[in-house]
Amino acid sequence: MMERILVVSTTGMGDCLWGTPGIRALRKTFPKMEIDMVVSRSWKSLFDFNPHLNQIFEYDGEWYRQPFLGVKLLGRPYDAIYLFHANRNFKRMLPWLPSVPIWSYQNHDWIPESHRMKMDANVHGIQKRLIMMEKFGVKSDGGQMEIFFDQATIERSRNFLESHGFSPEKYVYLNLGAAVEARRWMVERFSELAQRILKKTSLNIILGGGPNEKKRAVTILNQLNTSRAMEVCSQLIMVNASIISQAKIMVTSDTGPMHIGFAVKAPVVALFGSIPPSGSGPYEIPDHLCRVISIDPEGKDSVDKENPGEFYLRCITVDRVWEQVEQMLAEQANS
């Protein structure tokens, strides 16, 4: 029987959060087994308080930092390693993991073919991890992602909101960011949507995203010119996640913070460009917590071949997003 396993997830925020249902299932199936995780440094705080993990190790892509991680892993011998999602350069860690069987559904050539599980490309990322775990006797506990907050983070987010005169569930969180430009809905449309929300409801506006979205947020704030709107782009990722968890509604494109919204069970209006939601969108999210807006690529003759994502996002109008926001608000009022 295995006593200690290592879960590896070293790519994007959403990819990492997709692993939380599998980690929970591992813990419930094998409650006495030690479960460690290697996760990208940028997203480690999203897992720091996960009760299903024993130890968490930060992963850096730079080769000169990886020996430090290697020494730590060498000191904790593993019975097996499950690659939930890993960069190709994770191969550099192999010398520090001698004779440990590595299993994956990704087609990395440095993993024996017998340990690569073939998956349909259209299967959702969460389901791929759960299917892989089922091969080892792990019983699925559903696909709900999880983020666990410590009390200090909760208090910090609440104090921050109070200092700006904002109350929980009295604001709409607009996530401006995305990993690539082609997944960002346009600044002018976020601004128009924010103006409509301010005019037609009593809700405030919070503009979110990472530090790289600060400029976009300030542009919109200058256009809104009201104390009913603020930005949180410089806040720590866990503080931002806590703020998202308290939002009346979150509007976001297909990007990492969208998955934070799903994980904390915030009502989300999700905008998808050229990447279909079937493989990376909501998974087992009830209708009252999610609305997906996407464009059918069929019949779109004028698609920009070099940037199809931006083209499809431009096809998503403010009217269409506002319609979904309005419907979700009405359903919340009637529930």
C-alpha positions as CSV (number, residue, x, y, z in Angstrom):
1,M,0.0,0.0,0.0
2,M,1.2,3.5,-0.8
3,E,2.2,5.7,2.1
4,R,3.2,8.9,0.4
5,I,2.4,10.4,-3.0
6,L,3.3,13.6,-4.8
7,V,0.8,15.6,-6.9
8,V,2.4,17.9,-9.5
9,S,0.7,20.9,-11.0
10,T,3.1,23.5,-12.4
11,T,1.1,25.4,-15.1
12,G,-1.7,28.0,-15.0
13,M,-3.9,29.1,-12.2
14,G,-7.0,27.3,-13.6
15,D,-4.9,24.1,-14.3
16,C,-3.8,24.1,-10.7
17,L,-7.3,24.6,-9.2
18,W,-8.7,21.9,-11.4
19,G,-6.6,19.5,-9.3
20,T,-8.4,20.3,-6.0
21,P,-11.3,17.8,-6.6
22,G,-8.7,15.1,-7.3
23,I,-6.8,16.0,-4.2
24,R,-10.0,15.9,-2.1
25,A,-10.9,12.5,-3.5
26,L,-7.4,11.1,-2.8
27,R,-7.7,12.2,0.9
28,K,-11.2,10.8,1.3
29,T,-10.2,7.5,-0.3
30,F,-6.9,7.1,1.5
31,P,-7.2,9.2,4.7
32,K,-3.9,8.0,6.2
33,M,-1.8,8.5,3.1
34,E,0.5,11.5,3.0
35,I,-0.2,13.8,0.1
36,D,2.3,16.4,-1.0
37,M,2.0,18.8,-3.8
38,V,4.4,20.7,-6.1
39,V,2.7,23.8,-7.4
40,S,3.8,27.0,-9.3
41,R,5.2,29.6,-6.9
42,S,2.6,32.1,-8.2
43,W,-0.4,30.0,-7.1
44,K,1.0,28.3,-3.9
45,S,-1.1,30.6,-1.6
46,L,-4.3,29.2,-3.1
47,F,-3.3,25.8,-1.5
48,D,-1.6,26.9,1.7
49,F,-4.7,26.1,3.9
50,N,-5.9,23.1,2.0
51,P,-6.5,20.5,4.7
52,H,-6.1,17.6,2.3
53,L,-2.4,18.3,1.7
54,N,0.5,17.5,4.0
55,Q,3.3,19.5,2.4
56,I,3.4,22.0,-0.4
57,F,6.5,22.8,-2.4
58,E,7.0,25.8,-4.7
59,Y,8.0,25.2,-8.3
60,D,10.1,27.7,-10.3
61,G,10.6,27.4,-14.0
62,E,14.2,28.8,-13.8
63,W,16.7,25.9,-13.9
64,Y,19.0,27.4,-11.3
65,R,16.2,27.3,-8.7
66,Q,15.1,23.8,-9.3
67,P,18.0,22.0,-7.4
68,F,16.7,23.6,-4.2
69,L,13.3,21.9,-4.8
70,G,15.1,18.7,-5.8
71,V,16.9,18.4,-2.5
72,K,13.6,18.8,-0.6
73,L,11.8,16.1,-2.7
74,L,14.8,13.7,-2.3
75,G,14.3,13.9,1.4
76,R,10.7,12.7,1.1
77,P,10.7,9.4,-0.8
78,Y,7.5,8.8,-2.7
79,D,5.6,5.7,-3.8
80,A,4.2,7.4,-6.9
81,I,3.9,10.8,-8.6
82,Y,0.8,12.0,-10.4
83,L,1.2,14.7,-12.9
84,F,-2.0,16.6,-12.8
85,H,-0.5,19.1,-15.2
86,A,3.1,19.9,-15.8
87,N,5.4,21.9,-18.0
88,R,7.9,20.1,-20.2
89,N,10.7,21.4,-18.2
90,F,9.6,19.5,-15.1
91,K,11.8,16.8,-16.7
92,R,14.7,18.5,-15.0
93,M,13.4,17.2,-11.7
94,L,13.7,13.6,-12.6
95,P,17.2,13.1,-11.2
96,W,15.8,14.0,-7.8
97,L,13.1,11.5,-8.1
98,P,14.9,8.2,-8.8
99,S,12.9,5.1,-9.4
100,V,9.6,6.7,-8.6
101,P,6.8,5.8,-11.0
102,I,5.3,8.9,-12.7
103,W,1.8,8.8,-14.1
104,S,0.2,11.3,-16.4
105,Y,-2.5,11.9,-19.1
106,Q,-0.2,14.3,-20.9
107,N,1.9,13.0,-23.7
108,H,5.4,13.9,-22.3
109,D,8.0,11.8,-24.0
110,W,10.0,11.5,-20.8
111,I,7.3,9.5,-19.2
112,P,7.1,5.8,-20.2
113,E,4.3,5.3,-22.7
114,S,2.9,2.6,-20.4
115,H,2.4,5.3,-17.7
116,R,0.6,7.8,-20.1
117,M,-3.1,7.5,-19.9
118,K,-4.9,8.5,-23.1
119,M,-7.7,10.9,-22.8
120,D,-10.2,12.5,-25.2
121,A,-9.0,16.1,-25.9
122,N,-12.6,17.3,-25.2
123,V,-12.8,15.9,-21.7
124,H,-12.7,18.7,-19.1
125,G,-9.5,19.2,-17.2
126,I,-11.1,18.4,-13.9
127,Q,-12.5,15.1,-15.2
128,K,-9.1,14.1,-16.7
129,R,-7.6,14.2,-13.3
130,L,-10.4,12.3,-11.7
131,I,-10.3,9.6,-14.4
132,M,-6.6,9.2,-13.8
133,M,-7.2,8.8,-10.1
134,E,-9.9,6.2,-10.6
135,K,-7.3,3.9,-12.2
136,F,-5.7,3.7,-8.7
137,G,-8.9,3.1,-6.8
138,V,-9.6,6.7,-5.9
139,K,-13.4,7.3,-5.6
140,S,-14.5,10.7,-7.1
141,D,-16.1,13.1,-4.7
142,G,-17.5,15.4,-7.4
143,G,-15.9,18.1,-9.4
144,Q,-16.3,21.2,-7.1
145,M,-13.0,23.0,-6.9
146,E,-11.9,24.3,-3.5
147,I,-10.0,27.3,-1.9
148,F,-9.6,27.4,1.8
149,F,-9.1,30.8,3.6
150,D,-7.4,31.5,6.9
151,Q,-9.0,33.9,9.3
152,A,-6.3,36.6,8.7
153,T,-7.1,36.7,5.0
154,I,-10.9,36.9,5.6
155,E,-10.4,39.8,8.0
156,R,-8.0,41.6,5.7
157,S,-10.5,41.5,2.8
158,R,-13.4,42.6,5.0
159,N,-11.3,45.5,6.5
160,F,-10.3,46.5,3.0
161,L,-13.9,46.6,1.8
162,E,-15.1,48.5,4.8
163,S,-12.3,51.1,4.5
164,H,-13.8,51.9,1.0
165,G,-17.4,51.8,2.2
166,F,-18.2,48.5,0.4
167,S,-20.3,45.7,1.9
168,P,-20.3,42.0,1.0
169,E,-22.7,41.0,-1.7
170,K,-23.3,44.7,-2.6
171,Y,-20.9,44.8,-5.5
172,V,-20.2,43.3,-8.9
173,Y,-16.6,42.1,-9.4
174,L,-15.3,42.7,-13.0
175,N,-12.2,40.7,-13.7
176,L,-10.3,42.6,-16.4
177,G,-7.3,40.2,-16.7
178,A,-6.3,37.2,-18.8
179,A,-3.1,35.4,-19.5
180,V,-3.1,36.6,-23.1
181,E,-4.6,39.6,-24.8
182,A,-6.9,37.5,-27.0
183,R,-8.8,36.4,-23.9
184,R,-9.4,40.0,-22.5
185,W,-12.8,41.5,-23.1
186,M,-12.3,45.1,-24.2
187,V,-11.8,48.0,-21.7
188,E,-14.5,50.1,-23.3
189,R,-17.0,47.3,-22.9
190,F,-16.2,46.7,-19.3
191,S,-16.5,50.4,-18.8
192,E,-19.9,50.5,-20.5
193,L,-21.1,47.5,-18.5
194,A,-19.9,49.1,-15.2
195,Q,-21.8,52.3,-16.1
196,R,-25.0,50.4,-16.8
197,I,-24.7,48.5,-13.5
198,L,-24.2,51.7,-11.6
199,K,-27.1,53.4,-13.3
200,K,-29.6,50.5,-13.1
201,T,-28.8,49.0,-9.7
202,S,-27.6,50.1,-6.3
203,L,-24.5,47.8,-6.6
204,N,-21.0,49.0,-6.5
205,I,-18.2,48.0,-8.9
206,I,-14.9,46.3,-8.1
207,L,-12.3,46.1,-10.9
208,G,-10.0,43.1,-10.4
209,G,-7.2,41.2,-11.9
210,G,-3.4,41.0,-11.4
211,P,-0.9,43.9,-11.1
212,N,-0.7,43.9,-14.9
213,E,-4.4,45.0,-15.1
214,K,-3.8,48.1,-12.9
215,K,-3.6,50.4,-15.9
216,R,-6.8,49.1,-17.4
217,A,-8.5,49.5,-14.1
218,V,-7.4,53.1,-13.6
219,T,-8.6,53.9,-17.2
220,I,-12.1,52.6,-16.3
221,L,-12.1,54.4,-12.9
222,N,-11.3,57.7,-14.6
223,Q,-14.2,57.2,-16.9
224,L,-16.6,56.2,-14.2
225,N,-15.5,59.0,-11.8
226,T,-17.4,57.8,-8.8
227,S,-16.8,56.6,-5.3
228,R,-19.0,53.6,-6.0
229,A,-16.1,52.0,-8.0
230,M,-12.6,50.9,-6.9
231,E,-9.8,48.6,-8.1
232,V,-8.1,45.7,-6.3
233,C,-5.4,44.8,-8.8
234,S,-2.6,45.2,-6.3
235,Q,-4.1,43.1,-3.6
236,L,-2.7,39.7,-2.7
237,I,-4.2,36.8,-4.7
238,M,-5.9,35.3,-1.6
239,V,-7.3,38.7,-0.6
240,N,-8.6,39.0,-4.1
241,A,-10.1,35.5,-3.9
242,S,-11.9,36.4,-0.7
243,I,-13.2,39.6,-2.2
244,I,-14.5,37.5,-5.2
245,S,-16.2,35.1,-2.8
246,Q,-18.2,38.0,-1.4
247,A,-19.3,39.4,-4.7
248,K,-23.0,39.6,-5.8
249,I,-21.9,38.6,-9.3
250,M,-18.5,38.2,-11.0
251,V,-18.1,39.0,-14.7
252,T,-15.0,37.6,-16.3
253,S,-13.4,36.2,-19.4
254,D,-12.0,32.6,-19.6
255,T,-9.0,33.0,-17.3
256,G,-7.6,32.0,-13.9
257,P,-9.7,34.2,-11.7
258,M,-12.8,32.7,-13.4
259,H,-11.9,29.4,-11.7
260,I,-11.4,31.2,-8.4
261,G,-15.0,32.4,-8.8
262,F,-16.2,28.8,-9.5
263,A,-14.1,27.5,-6.5
264,V,-15.6,30.0,-4.0
265,K,-19.1,29.5,-5.4
266,A,-19.5,33.1,-6.5
267,P,-22.2,33.7,-9.2
268,V,-20.2,34.0,-12.4
269,V,-21.0,35.4,-15.9
270,A,-18.2,33.8,-18.0
271,L,-17.1,35.1,-21.5
272,F,-15.5,32.7,-23.9
273,G,-13.7,33.5,-27.1
274,S,-12.3,31.0,-29.6
275,I,-11.6,28.3,-26.9
276,P,-14.9,26.4,-26.3
277,P,-16.1,26.1,-22.7
278,S,-16.5,22.3,-22.8
279,G,-12.9,21.7,-21.9
280,S,-12.1,24.6,-19.7
281,G,-15.3,26.2,-18.6
282,P,-17.6,25.4,-15.6
283,Y,-17.7,21.8,-14.5
284,E,-20.6,20.6,-12.4
285,I,-21.5,24.2,-11.6
286,P,-25.2,24.7,-11.0
287,D,-27.0,27.0,-13.3
288,H,-27.8,29.6,-10.6
289,L,-24.0,30.1,-10.1
290,C,-23.0,30.3,-13.7
291,R,-23.9,31.8,-17.1
292,V,-21.6,31.1,-20.1
293,I,-21.5,33.5,-23.0
294,S,-19.7,32.2,-26.1
295,I,-19.8,32.7,-29.9
296,D,-20.4,29.8,-32.3
297,P,-17.5,29.9,-34.7
298,E,-19.5,28.3,-37.4
299,G,-20.4,30.7,-40.2
300,K,-18.0,33.4,-39.0
301,D,-16.4,34.2,-42.4
302,S,-14.6,37.3,-41.2
303,V,-12.6,35.7,-38.4
304,D,-9.2,37.2,-37.9
305,K,-7.1,34.1,-38.5
306,E,-4.2,35.5,-36.5
307,N,-6.3,36.5,-33.5
308,P,-9.6,34.5,-33.5
309,G,-10.0,34.8,-29.7
310,E,-10.2,38.6,-29.9
311,F,-12.6,38.4,-32.8
312,Y,-15.0,36.2,-30.9
313,L,-14.8,38.4,-27.8
314,R,-15.6,41.4,-29.9
315,C,-18.8,39.6,-30.9
316,I,-19.9,39.6,-27.2
317,T,-21.8,42.8,-26.7
318,V,-22.5,44.7,-23.5
319,D,-26.2,44.2,-24.1
320,R,-25.7,40.4,-24.0
321,V,-23.6,40.5,-20.9
322,W,-26.0,42.9,-19.1
323,E,-28.9,40.6,-20.0
324,Q,-27.3,37.7,-18.1
325,V,-26.3,39.9,-15.2
326,E,-29.9,41.2,-15.0
327,Q,-31.3,37.7,-15.1
328,M,-29.0,36.5,-12.3
329,L,-29.9,39.5,-10.1
330,A,-33.6,38.8,-10.6
331,E,-33.2,35.1,-9.7
332,Q,-31.3,36.0,-6.6
333,A,-34.0,38.4,-5.6
334,N,-36.6,35.8,-6.0
335,S,-34.8,32.9,-4.3
